[in-house]
Amino acid sequence: MEEMRRENEEVEIDLLEIAHLLWRKAWAILLCLIIGAALVGSYTKFLVTPQYSASSMIYVLTKTTTVTSITDLQIGTQLTADFMTLTTSRPVVEDVIDDMDLDTTYEKLKEKITVNNPTDTRILEITATDPDPKMARDISNAMAKATVERISEVMDTEKPNIVEDAVTPTIPSSPSLVKNTAIGALLGALLAIAVIVIRHLMDDTIKTEEDVKKYLELNVLAAVPLEKGSSKKRKSA
């Protein structure tokens, strides 16, 4: 029990030393925080191309289904997963490429398309992302039209309804300047703390009487204080 108590005391003393050390070096941590925020913020603002996202929506149920029918609602929910797969299928994406005369490939355009199904709905949300906000809008709307056409062909049924057309986005969806700046500030501060703590732990030089007792396990018999300017006085004498 006594040994455990001593170990706990030593750990507590070490933590207090590190806490005092970090407090003394708070200016360096703050400086690194500011530098990290400035670097990442500048990189995000001037070097990262902003991306814009536009979304259109399709209603899964067709005109022949009745909203009051539980069976129809269950079928609509099950078909949602099938429709999500059809939306990004090669025929749909390649039809959009041909209709819009895009200079891209199926794989590249597919990476720009995201299909979501909002919770507890039978609606598909087709989102297109592009550096050009108008292009993002046009791709999303073209994807919605091509999707309803393809669903009608494959399912041999009426075309689903387009609930909402995409509009031109005015605010970039990514990157987030505030978020990236905060991350840069945090990383800068953590890097400074890590360097300070590691240098402290690797420094095994004896500086105080407490260090002699702690590391050498010896009792100090006497201590000679070193006055500032003593060496200069000796030289002048």
N, C-alpha and C positions, 0 to 999 in steps of 0.2 A: 504493500500500500504506500509506503514511504517513497519507494523508487518511482512509482507511478505519479505521485504528487510532484516529485522533483522534475520528472519529464514534462509534466503539464506546465509547471512554472517556467521551464526553459522555453517551451513552445510559445507561451504567452509573452515572455520577454522578447523573443525573436520577432513576433508579430508586432509588438509595440515598437521595436527598433525600425522595422520596415515602414510602419505607419509614420513614424517621425521622419524617417528618411524621405518618404514621398511628400510629406508636408514641406520639408526644406527644399525639395526639388519641384515644388508646385509650379514655379515659373517655367521650368523646362517642359513640364507636361503640358501646360497651357500653350506654350509656344508651338510644340509639336501638334497640338490639337488644331491650332489656327492654320499651321502650314498644311496639315492633312486636308482640312476643309477647303482651303484655297486651291490646292492642287487638283483634288477630285472635282470640285465645283467648276474650275476652269476647264478641265478636260471634258466634263459633261456638257458644258455650255458651248464650247467652241470647236470641239473635235468629234463629238457624237452626233450623228444625223438623227434628228427627231422623227419619230414614226407616228402616223395618224391612223386611227381605227374608225371604221364606219360599219354599222350593223343594219341588216334587214331581217324581217321576221316572216315566217311561214306558219300557217295553221295546219296541223296535221289532218284533222277531220275534213272530209269533203262535204259537198252539198247533199249527198244522198244519205248521210248519217244524221241521226237525231241526237241532240245534246242531252235529252232526257233519258236516253237509253243507257243503262249501266253497261250493257254488252258493248255498245259502240264506244263508250269511254274507255273500257278496258282494251279494246282493239286499238284505239288511238294511241294509248300509252305504249302498247307493244310495238306498234308500227314506228313510233318515234325513233327507236334505236336503228331500225332498218333505214329510215329516211336519213339519219345522220350519216350512215355509211354511204348511201347513194349520193349524198351531197358532194363528197370529196372523191367520188369515183372518177376514173380516167375519162369516160365519155363526157361527163358534165364539165370537168375542168378544161378539157380540150375544146369543147364547144365554146366556152367563154373565151379562150385564147383566139379561136378563129373569128368569133363575132366581133371582138374588140381589136383584132389584128395586133395582138401583143407579141413583142419580141422576147419570149420567155419559153420555158419548158413546163411540162406537167409537174415535175418535182418542185421546181422553184415557186410556181404559183400556188401549189398545194400548201407550201410552208407559210404562205401569207394568209391562208384561210383557217378560221377557227369556227367550229360548229358547236353550239351549246344548247342544252335543253333546260330552261329555267325550272326549278323545282315545282312539282305538282302541276305542271302545265303540259299541254300538247302542242307547244310552240317551238319551232326551231329558230334559233338566232344565228344568222350567218354573218360573221365579222371578217372584214378584209383589212389588212394592215399594209400601209405603203408610205414612203416618204412624201408623196404627193397626196394631199387630202382629197382632191377631186378624183384622183385615180382610185383611191380607197373606196370612195362612194360608188363609183361606176362599177368596180369589180364586185362589190357586195350586191348591188342590184342585178348585175348580169348573172351572178351565181344563183340568186333567188329565182330568176326567170328560167335559167337552164335546169335548175333542180326540179321545179314543178313540172316542166316538160318531161324530164326523165322519169319522174315518179309516175306520171300518167301513163307513159309507155310501158314501164316495167310492171306496174301493178294493175294495168288494164282497168283504170278507173278514171274518174274525173280529176281534173287538176286541183291540187290543194290551193287554198287562197293565200295570197300575199297580204299579210296583216299590215306591214309597215315597210315603206321604202327607206333605204339609207339616205342620210343627208350629209352634206359636207361638214366634216369636223373642223372646229376652230381651235381646239386645244390639243396638243400632242398627247398621245397615250403613253409614250415613253420617249426618252428616259425622264425620270423625276429628278429635277435639279435639287429640290429640298432634301429628298431622301438620300441621294448620292452624296450630297455635301455633308449630311449628318453621318453617314457611314464613313466618309473620309476623315471627319473629325474624330470619330470614335477609334478608328484604326490608328490614327496618329497618336492619340493619347495612350492607347494600349501598347503601342510600340515603344513609346518613351518609358512607360512604367516597366515594361519587360526589360529594357536595357538597363535601367537604373537598378532594379532588383537583382538582375544577374551579375552586374558589376559589384554590387554590394556583397553578394554571397560568395563570389570568387575572390574577393579581397581578404587575404589571410594575414595582413600586416597587423602588428600590435600597435595600437594608438593610445589606449587608456589603461588605467589600473584595472578596470573591470575586464578588459580583454586578457590581461595576464592571468587573472583568476579563472576566467572562463575557458580559455584555450590551453593554457599551460598548467593549470591547476596548481599554481604557486601563490604564496602569500607575498604581498609587496611590503618590503621593509621600509623603503623610503622613496620619495618622489621629488625630483628636482624640477621646479617650474622653469619654463623658458620664457624670458621676458622679451617682448618685442623691442627691437632696436638695440639689443645687447651687443650683437656682433658689430654694429656700426660704432658703438661707443668704444669697444675694444680696439677697433681699427684706428679710430681717431686718437686713442691714447697711445 
